[in-house]
Structures are given as C-alpha cells and as structure tokens.
C-alpha cells in the first residue's frame, strides 16, 4: 500500500503547497472583474474567428457543469481555482502545466475541470491545451475531432484560430492534440513552441496544459521550463513515495506550485457538502415554520 500522505507532507515541508484546501476569493479590480494580463488588450481578432461548439461532454467524463453548481467535484475545483487566482495576484502566473508522476492518476481530469472552473468566471478567458501528444484524451472528453490541433499548428499546417474551439456558454477555449506525430519531443523543441508560450497570455488569463506523466517521458520536463508553474497530480492510495520524490527531482522543484491529491472517497466529500448546505438552509426553513405558527 502506498503512503502518499507521507510524500505530500514531505513535499509541503520542502515548501511545496498542497492545492486542496481553501483560501480567500480571487483578487478582483474595482469593477469586480478578475485581473487579466497587462497585455490582454492585444488584438483579439484570432478569438473572433474561432469556431464555437456546444458543450457535449462524453458520458461518464465527470466534467463540471454550470447547471449543477453544488456537485461535490465542482466545489473542490472552485477551491483549487481560488488558490491559483490568489497566487496570480502575487506573481506572474498565466501558463500552467498539469502533470503526474505516472499514468492513471487523474492529471487530465484535473486539467479539464480546473479549466472549466476558471472559464465559468466572467471576464476570465481560459485556454485548455492537450499537450499529451502521446496519449491525448481531450478530444474524446469533449467529443470533438482530434485534428486539426496543436501538432498541425506547430507544423505550419493550420493557423491558430483553426485549431482552437470555443465551448458555448463559457469562456473556455480548447486546442486538441492534433494529428499524430512520430517524435513529440522533437516537435516540442521547436522555436514555435516558445513563441506560442509567450503569446498565449496576451489572449488568455489562464492557459492550462495537460502533459504526459513526468516519469514516462521528457515532454513535461521540457514544457515545465517554459511555463509559469507546474501542478503535480497524485492519486491517494496509488501514488508511492518514491514516485512523488522522483517526480519532484525530475522537475528540480522548478516552478512547482503544489500538489493536487486526487481520489478522495466520494462518500466523505458527499457528507461534508450535504451537511454544510443542509445546515445553511435550516434557519430559513425554521423561520418559515415559525411564521406559519404565528399566523395560525
């Protein structure tokens, strides 16, 4: 049995915060809008040309929905969003790499739902990019075509607006992985990747990138040197101390913002939130009963 909690404690002692708690609300300007990059006034003609798609997630994809705001996963990702938005007020933070030590730990699940949570805020344009070019899943989760996508743009086959889709009803834009390539690492070493990383924050407040597991390819390590920060996803009861330690060593603790612990037991979370919301609603219900008694 793994001892992921010990690993998380060690990471926190090393100065790596856990992104699973709660914090204050995101910093907003005088109009109540979350602060955008200074360069956000750049030409937005690219976004004006992006095709809009309906939000049609695959069955059992467990993606956040605006019409179910009280679901437990939604609350957890709103807490993560709040922590990151607070960090953004303290440092230049717009491009995030989401990775994990090994496969099947929930990095793609975390990347997609974090992007959706950010995009649900007004005036908070968010881009989700599938940079796991070895085993991409974004196109399946959103039930869209894999190509054209990121590889097609980097190879000069398609312009940026053609590889991007806007999810209707949100501020979320999605770039799928694109056509399969033989050597993803070689493609990610192109100058175009560095240029893209510098340009995207002029269009989006958040750029969230799903990347391969850090211990199974060098892609994430390369991309982490270009991004503003890295979030490591581990799975409770699955991820070992050795995996977390090696992942942190591989990243050289460079720009690691924190660790997301995935896989909490649903029953515990359900009880926590149903208790909170039921207690929150009780006074109003009791007040109605007292009012009826007085009328009687």
C-alpha positions in Angstrom: 0.0 0.0 0.0 1.4 3.4 -0.9 2.0 6.2 1.6 1.1 9.2 -0.5 0.2 11.3 2.6 3.8 11.0 3.8 5.0 12.1 0.4 2.7 15.0 0.4 3.8 16.0 3.9 7.4 15.9 2.8 6.6 18.0 -0.2 4.9 20.6 1.9 7.9 20.7 4.3 10.1 21.3 1.3 8.0 24.4 0.6 5.5 22.9 -2.0 1.9 23.9 -1.0 -0.9 21.4 -1.3 -3.6 22.8 -3.5 -6.5 21.0 -1.9 -7.5 23.4 0.9 -9.4 26.7 0.9 -8.4 30.3 0.6 -10.0 33.7 0.1 -11.8 34.7 -3.0 -9.8 35.6 -6.2 -8.5 39.2 -6.3 -10.6 41.5 -8.3 -10.3 45.0 -9.5 -12.6 47.9 -8.7 -15.2 46.7 -11.1 -15.3 43.2 -9.6 -13.5 41.6 -12.6 -10.6 39.2 -12.0 -7.3 40.9 -13.1 -6.2 39.9 -16.6 -2.6 40.0 -18.0 -1.3 43.5 -18.8 -1.1 42.5 -22.4 -4.7 41.4 -22.6 -5.5 44.4 -24.8 -3.7 42.7 -27.7 -5.5 42.2 -30.9 -8.3 39.6 -30.3 -9.1 39.0 -33.9 -7.8 35.5 -33.5 -10.5 34.7 -31.0 -13.2 36.3 -33.1 -12.5 33.7 -35.8 -12.7 30.7 -33.5 -15.5 28.2 -34.2 -17.9 27.8 -31.3 -19.0 24.3 -30.3 -21.7 23.1 -27.9 -20.7 21.7 -24.5 -21.3 18.0 -25.1 -19.1 16.0 -22.7 -18.7 12.3 -23.2 -20.8 10.1 -20.8 -19.0 9.3 -17.6 -16.4 12.0 -18.2 -17.2 13.7 -14.9 -16.8 17.2 -16.2 -18.1 20.3 -14.3 -21.3 21.8 -15.5 -22.8 25.2 -14.8 -26.2 23.7 -14.4 -25.1 21.6 -11.4 -23.1 24.1 -9.3 -23.5 22.2 -6.0 -21.9 18.9 -7.0 -19.0 17.9 -4.8 -16.3 17.9 -7.6 -17.4 21.4 -8.6 -16.8 22.7 -5.1 -13.3 21.1 -4.9 -12.2 22.6 -8.2 -13.6 26.0 -7.2 -11.3 25.8 -4.1 -8.4 25.0 -6.3 -9.3 27.8 -8.7 -9.4 30.3 -5.8 -6.0 29.3 -4.6 -4.5 29.7 -8.0 -6.2 33.0 -8.6 -4.8 34.2 -5.3 -1.3 33.1 -6.4 -1.8 35.0 -9.6 -2.1 38.3 -7.7 1.3 37.6 -6.1 3.3 36.6 -9.2 3.3 36.4 -13.0 1.2 33.3 -13.4 -0.8 32.5 -16.5 0.6 29.3 -18.2 0.2 26.1 -16.1 1.5 22.7 -16.8 -0.6 19.8 -15.3 1.2 16.5 -15.0 1.5 13.5 -12.7 4.3 11.0 -11.8 2.6 8.1 -13.6 -0.4 7.3 -15.8 -3.9 7.0 -14.4 -3.5 9.4 -11.6 -6.0 12.0 -12.8 -4.0 14.7 -14.5 -6.3 15.1 -17.5 -9.4 15.0 -15.2 -7.8 17.8 -13.1 -6.7 19.9 -16.1 -10.1 19.8 -17.8 -12.1 20.6 -14.7 -9.7 23.3 -13.5 -10.0 24.9 -16.9 -13.8 24.7 -16.8 -13.9 26.2 -13.3 -11.8 29.1 -14.4 -13.8 29.6 -17.5 -17.1 29.8 -15.5 -15.9 33.1 -14.1 -17.0 36.3 -16.0 -14.2 38.0 -18.0 -11.8 35.1 -17.4 -10.8 33.7 -20.8 -9.2 30.3 -20.4 -7.4 28.1 -22.8 -7.1 24.3 -22.3 -4.4 22.7 -24.4 -3.8 19.0 -24.9 -0.1 18.6 -25.0 -0.1 15.0 -24.1 0.8 14.2 -27.7 1.5 10.5 -26.9 -1.9 9.6 -25.4 -4.3 12.6 -25.9 -7.8 12.4 -24.5 -9.2 16.0 -24.7 -11.0 15.4 -28.0 -12.7 12.3 -26.5 -13.8 14.1 -23.4 -15.4 17.0 -25.4 -16.4 14.7 -28.3 -14.7 16.8 -30.9 -12.2 15.9 -33.7 -8.6 15.4 -32.6 -7.4 17.2 -35.7 -6.7 20.0 -36.6 -5.0 20.6 -33.3 -1.7 21.6 -31.7 0.6 19.5 -33.9 -1.0 20.8 -37.0 -0.4 24.4 -35.8 3.3 23.8 -34.8 4.0 22.1 -38.2 2.6 25.2 -40.0 -0.4 23.3 -41.5 -3.1 25.3 -39.8 -3.4 28.8 -38.3 -4.1 29.2 -34.6 -7.8 30.1 -34.9 -8.4 26.9 -36.9 -7.0 24.5 -34.3 -9.0 26.2 -31.5 -12.6 25.7 -30.4 -14.7 27.8 -28.0 -17.1 26.0 -25.7 -20.5 27.7 -25.9 -21.8 29.3 -22.7 -18.3 29.5 -21.1 -15.1 31.4 -21.5 -13.3 28.2 -22.3 -11.3 27.6 -25.5 -9.8 24.2 -26.3 -7.0 23.1 -28.5 -6.9 19.3 -29.1 -3.6 17.4 -29.7 -3.9 17.3 -33.5 -2.5 14.8 -36.0 -0.3 12.0 -34.6 3.5 12.6 -34.9 6.3 10.1 -34.6 8.5 12.1 -32.2 6.5 14.5 -30.0 9.6 15.7 -28.0 11.3 16.8 -31.2 8.2 18.8 -32.1 8.0 20.4 -28.7 11.6 21.6 -29.0 10.7 23.8 -32.0 11.0 27.5 -31.6 7.3 27.9 -32.4 6.5 26.3 -29.0 8.5 29.0 -27.1 6.9 31.8 -29.2 3.4 30.3 -28.5 4.0 30.2 -24.8 4.9 33.9 -24.8 1.9 34.9 -27.0 -0.9 33.0 -25.4 -1.1 35.1 -22.2 -1.9 38.1 -24.4 -5.1 36.4 -25.3 -6.0 34.4 -22.2 -5.9 35.0 -18.5 -5.2 31.3 -17.9 -3.5 28.7 -20.2 -3.8 25.2 -18.8 -1.9 22.4 -20.5 -2.3 18.7 -20.0 1.0 17.0 -20.4 2.4 13.4 -20.3 3.3 11.7 -16.9 6.6 13.2 -15.8 8.3 9.8 -15.2 7.3 8.3 -18.5 8.5 11.0 -21.0 10.7 14.1 -21.1 7.9 16.2 -22.6 6.6 17.6 -19.3 10.0 18.4 -18.0 10.7 20.4 -21.2 7.4 22.2 -21.1 7.7 23.0 -17.4 10.8 25.1 -18.1 8.6 27.2 -20.5 5.5 27.6 -18.3 4.9 29.9 -15.3 4.1 27.0 -13.0 3.6 23.3 -12.7 0.9 21.4 -10.8 1.6 17.8 -9.9 -1.4 15.4 -9.6 -1.2 12.3 -7.4 -3.7 9.6 -6.6 -4.5 8.7 -3.0 -3.8 5.1 -2.3 -2.0 4.6 -5.6 0.9 7.0 -5.9 4.0 5.9 -4.0 6.5 8.0 -2.0 9.2 7.0 -4.5 7.1 8.2 -7.5 6.5 11.6 -5.9 10.1 12.0 -4.9 11.4 11.1 -8.3 8.9 13.4 -10.0 9.9 16.3 -7.8 13.6 15.6 -8.6 12.9 15.4 -12.3 11.2 18.8 -12.1 14.0 20.1 -10.0 11.3 21.7 -7.9 11.3 24.4 -10.6 8.1 26.4 -10.6 6.1 23.6 -8.8 3.1 25.4 -7.4 1.7 22.5 -5.4 0.2 19.0 -5.4 -3.4 18.0 -6.1 -4.4 14.9 -4.2 -6.9 13.0 -6.4 -9.1 10.1 -5.5 -10.7 11.1 -2.2 -13.5 8.8 -1.2 -16.8 10.2 -2.7 -18.8 9.3 0.4 -16.7 11.6 2.7 -17.0 14.5 0.3 -20.7 14.0 -0.2 -21.3 14.0 3.6 -19.2 17.1 4.1 -21.0 19.2 1.5 -24.6 17.9 2.1 -24.1 18.7 5.8 -22.9 22.2 5.0 -25.7 23.0 2.6 -28.4 21.4 4.7 -27.2 23.3 7.8 -27.0 26.5 5.8 -30.6 26.1 4.7 -32.1 25.1 8.0 -32.6 28.6 9.6 -34.6 29.7 6.6 -36.8 26.6 6.8 -37.3 27.0 10.6 -38.1 30.7 10.1 -40.9 29.8 7.7 -42.3 27.3 10.2 -42.3 29.9 13.0 -44.0 32.4 10.7 -46.8 29.8 9.9 -47.2 29.2 13.7 -47.6 32.9 14.4 -50.2 33.2 11.6 -52.1 30.2 13.0 
